[in-house]
C-alpha cells in the first residue's frame, strides 16, 4: 500500500503534522530525490531541517516555497 505523501494535520502529536522526508517531498513535488539534494546544496529549494544527519521538511514551508515560485505570465 503506497504511503500518503501529505499526512493529515492531526497525524502528529498535539495537532502537528510529522516532518516530511526527502522522499515524501519528492513525490509531492513530482521531482527526483536527487533534485531536492541539489536544491539544498544550492540553497534554492524549500527550507530544510537537519535532524541528526537526516534532512526533514516542514509541510508548511514546502507549500510556502511552492507558492512563492514564479509562474509564467500567460496573459501576454
C-alpha positions in Angstrom: 0.0 0.0 0.0 1.6 3.4 -1.0 2.4 5.9 1.7 0.4 9.1 1.9 2.9 11.8 0.9 0.7 14.5 2.6 -0.3 13.3 6.0 -3.3 14.8 7.8 -2.6 17.7 10.2 -3.7 15.7 13.2 -1.4 12.8 12.4 1.4 14.0 14.7 1.3 14.8 18.4 -0.5 17.9 19.7 -2.1 18.5 16.3 1.2 18.7 14.4 1.9 17.1 11.1 5.0 15.0 11.1 8.1 16.3 9.3 8.5 15.1 5.7 11.3 13.1 4.4 13.0 14.0 1.1 11.2 11.0 -0.5 7.8 12.4 0.7 8.6 15.9 -0.7 9.9 14.5 -4.0 6.7 12.5 -4.5 4.6 15.6 -3.6 6.5 17.9 -6.0 7.0 15.3 -8.7 10.8 15.6 -8.8 13.6 13.1 -8.2 15.0 13.0 -4.7 18.4 13.9 -6.2 16.9 17.2 -7.3 16.0 18.0 -3.7 19.5 17.4 -2.5 20.8 19.6 -5.3 18.4 22.4 -4.3 19.6 22.0 -0.7 23.2 22.3 -1.8 22.4 25.4 -3.9 20.0 26.8 -1.3 17.3 27.2 -3.9 14.7 24.8 -2.7 12.3 24.7 0.3 13.8 25.2 3.7 15.1 22.0 5.2 16.0 21.0 8.7 18.8 18.7 9.7 17.7 16.2 12.4 20.9 14.4 13.2 22.3 13.5 9.8 18.8 13.3 8.2 17.1 16.0 6.2 13.5 16.8 7.1 11.0 19.3 5.7 8.0 21.1 7.3 5.0 20.8 5.1 4.1 24.5 5.6 7.5 25.6 4.4 7.2 23.3 1.3 3.9 24.8 0.4 5.1 28.4 1.1 8.1 27.8 -1.2 5.9 26.3 -3.9 3.6 29.3 -3.7 6.5 31.7 -4.0 7.8 30.2 -7.2 7.2 32.5 -10.2 4.8 31.3 -12.8 4.7 32.1 -16.5 2.6 35.1 -17.4 0.1 33.6 -19.8 -1.8 36.9 -20.4 0.8 38.2 -22.9 
